[in-house]
Each structure stands twice: as structure tokens, then as C-alpha cells.
């Protein structure tokens, strides 16, 4: 059995009209039986948040790859990481992300706030998943023989479109971390552009009809990265764009 995955982003209709770049970024990497994934959503008010989102994702994955070379890949434990160890790992990852953004800002002579973005990261094995979230967006899992589960309630501030960014002073304190044991057949990470169609806002539960076709697509597709027409058409469809004008990112994983 192996992990299959695909990550795709689509620019929102508002950004198209304003001739702005897509401010989302996502990526994942597979090594042996472990998959690492991250997605970030650049702040709409931040001038270079598209650069910040890409740098945050790449830095987070690089940091976890260096950490995992021994502890995760070569000796992948059947039992999940202890909660405290997971929090330490993700706290260190977040610190490295902030350091990379500070370095980028200094070298380009602009404020680190110009790179503001949210960040969601996960480490998954066939037997457990550990994840962190700073800001909004969502990670949904489908454990075997259970219902779809939302790992975190999205971080929403007091006002509309207010959330925590990795560049916020309180980012480390507001970082959410969780560890879930059990076999994970499907994982979906996304930025907040898809929240209103994927998550039932009245009780913060996944909307199964949104996720089921995506999971079935992975089951039926031998190489999702090459056969990506279904995902691209979905993200760029008029029907979806009628419900959200924001940038949209999907990171999908399946252990098959």
C-alpha cells in the first residue's frame, strides 16, 4: 500500500478581476510510509502574501523533512507521537517559518507583515496523523469505518475576515495542535476559500457530499498528479465560483 496525493490551487474570481496573483500555496511530500503536507493562504491585505505563503509551506516541509529523516521515516512508530512532542515539533517548525519570512523581508527591504499568511501542516502515517493550524482553513480526515472529521475549528476573529497569521505576535500561542490515532484512509487540507462549501458552519462538521467525490477520485485514479483534470475543472467551475470568490487550494491524500 502507498500514499497517493495531489495539490492544486485556483485563483479566485476577485483576484482575477483585480489582476492579482493567487495568494494560496500548497505542497506535500512522501517518504516511505510517511506523508507531509502544508497549505497556506496569504493575507489579502499583505502586499507580498503570495511570496509569504509559498515560503511558509516550503520552509515548514523542509524543517519536517530534516527532523523526520531519523525519527519518522527510518523508524516510523505504529503509535502516534505524544501530544507534547507533537507540540514541540510544530512550535519549532513555526519558529523556522517566521525566521525564513523575517530573512526574506529583510533581504527585500519590506515589512514581515507584507508576507502574512495562515498555515496548516500535517504529518501522517498509515496509523496516525498529527497536525497544526495557525489561522483559518481546514483539515478533514476520514478514518477507516468512521465519518469524516474536522481536526480544528477554523480560527476566526471577532470581525469578518479576521484571523491569526504566522506573522502575528500571538501566532505561537494561538497555534492549534492535535494527534489522532487510527488508520487514515483520506486526508483533505484546504485554505478558507472552500470553507463555506465544505464545512457546515452551524456545527463545524464536514459536509460529506463535498468530500466523498474527492475521495472516490483518488481511489479511482492511479496517478492523481498526472490525471488532474477532474480537480482542475472542479476548482475552476462556474458552479464553485458562484459560491466563493476567494483563492482555493485542495491538498488531497489517500492511503491505498
N, C-alpha and C positions, 0 to 999 in steps of 0.2 A: 504494500500500500504506500501511496505517496501523496504529498500535498499538490494540489492544483490551485492556481491563483490568477487573478487578473486585476489590474488597477487602471482605471480610466477617469479622466476629468473632462468636463464640458463647460465652456464659458456661459455665463448667464446672459439672458437677453438684455438686461440693463447695461452690463459691461460692454456688450456688443454695440449698443446704441451710443454709449459714451466713448467708444473706441479705446477701452481699457483692456489690459491683459487679464486672463484668468488668474485669480489670486489663490486658487486651490492648488495643492500638490499632494500626491500620494505615491507610495512605493512599498514594495515588500521584497524580501529575500528569503530563500530556502536553503538550509544547510542540513543535510542528513534528514532527521525526522523533526527538525525544529523550523518553524516559520516565524519571521519577524515582520511586522507591518507597522506603517505610520501614515497618518494623513494630517494635513494642516490647512487651515483656512486663514488667509491673510486678512487683516482688519481693513474694512472698506475705507476707513479714514486715514490709513497709513500709506504714504506715498510709494513706498517700495515693498509693500507687503507680499507681493508675488515672489520677490527675491527672498524675503524672510521665511516664507512658507517652505520653499524648496530647500533652503539651507537648514531649517529646523528638522525637516524629515531626514535629509541626508546625514546630518550630524547625529541624530538620535539612533539611526540604524548603524552607523559606523561605530558608535560607542557600544552598542549592544553586541555587535559582532566581535569587537575586541574582548569584551567581557566574556562572551559565550564560547570563545574558542576552546576553553577548557571546561568550564562549569556546566555549559548547556549542551554542547554538541558532542563532545567526546564521551561525556558521562551523563547523558540525558536521564535524569531520575524519573522513575514511574510516579513518584509522589510529587505534588506541586511544591513550588517554592514556599517557604514560610512567609507569612504576611509581612513580617518586619524586614526580611531580606528583600522581598519584592519592593517595599517602600524605599529602602536604601538604594537599590539598583536604579529605580526610576528617578529618585531625587538626584543621584549623581548624573544620570542622563540629562535631566532638565538643566542642571548646572552647566554641563558641557554645551548644551544648545544655546543657553544665554551667553556663554563665553564666546561662542562662534559668532553670534549676532553682534555682540559688542565689538569683536575684531573686525567684522565686515563694515559696521557703521564707522568705526574709527578710520579704516583704510579708505573709505569713500567719502569721508567728511560730511556725514549726516547723522541725525539722531537715531538711537536704537529704536525709539518709538516708531520711526518710519518703517521698521521691519516687523511690526507687531503681528502676531498670528496665534491662533489656537493650535493645540497639538494633542493627538491621540496616538498611543503606541501600544502594541501588544507583543507578547512572546507566547507562542502556542506550541505544544507538543501533542502527540496523539492522546495524552492522558490528562492534560490540564492546560489552562490558559491564565496568564497574568497580564494585567493591562493597567494603563494610566490614562488620565484625561485632564487636560487643562483647557477650560473654556467649553463651548458648546460643540455640537456634533454628536455622533453616537457610535457605539459598538454593540452589535447584536450577535448573539451566538445561538446555535441550535444543537444543544446536547442530544446525544442519541436517546431516542424514546422519550423525549420531553418536548415542551413547547419552546418557541423562540423566546429568548430572554434578553432584555436590555441591561447591559452591565452597569451603566451610570445614568442618572437623571442629568440631562444637559444643564450646564452651568449658565443660568440666566440671571441677569442683574435686576435691579429694581425697575429699570426703564427698558423700553423696547430696543432690541439690538445691542444691549449692554451685556458684556461677558468678560471673563478673565482671559488675558493673553499671556504668553510665556514671558513677555517683557514687563508685565505688571509687577509691582513691588510685592504683591501678595500671592504671586503665582505658586510658589512652593507650598505655602500654607493651604491654598485652595486646590492643589493637585489631588485628584481622586485616584485611589489605587484599589484594585481588587484581585483576588486569586480565586479561580473556580476549578475544582477538580472534576473529573469525569471526561469521557470521550466526547470530543467536539467534532461533529461532522461538518459544520458550516460556520463561517465567521464572516460578518459584514461590518466594515468600518466606513464611515461617511462623514463628510462635513455637514453643516447645518442646512445647506441648500435643499436637502431631501427630507428634513425632519417632518415637515407638515404632511407629507405623503407616506412616510414610512412609520411614523410613531403616532399612536393615539394620544393626543395631548391631554385628554381628560383624566387619564390614569397612567400615563407614561409607560405604555406597553407596546411592543412591536405589533404592527398591522400585518398579520400573516400573509394576506394576499399580495402584499408588496414583495415579501422575501421569498415566498415559495417558488415563483417562476425563475428567480435568480439562482436559487439553489439547484433547481432542475436543470437549468442551463449548464451549470458546472458538472453535474452528473453526466449529462449527455455529450459534453464536449471534451475531447481528448486533450486538446491543446488550446485553452482559452486565450492565451496571449496572441496566438496566430489567428484564431477564429473569433474575432471580437466584434463582428458586425452587429450581433444582437445587442450587445451592451452599448455600442456607439449609437445605434439607432434609438435605443431606449432613452439615453441621456439627452439626445438632441431632438426628441419627438415634440411635435406641437402640443400634444396632449399633456406631456410633463411640463413643458414651458408655460402652459396656461395656468399651472398651479404653483409655479415658483419661478422667479426671475433672477435667482441667485446662481452663482457658480455651483457646480455639482461634481462630487467625486464619489466613486464607488471603489472600494477595495474588497474583493471577494476571495474567500479561501474555502477549499473543500479537501478533506482528508479521504481519499478514495483508494 
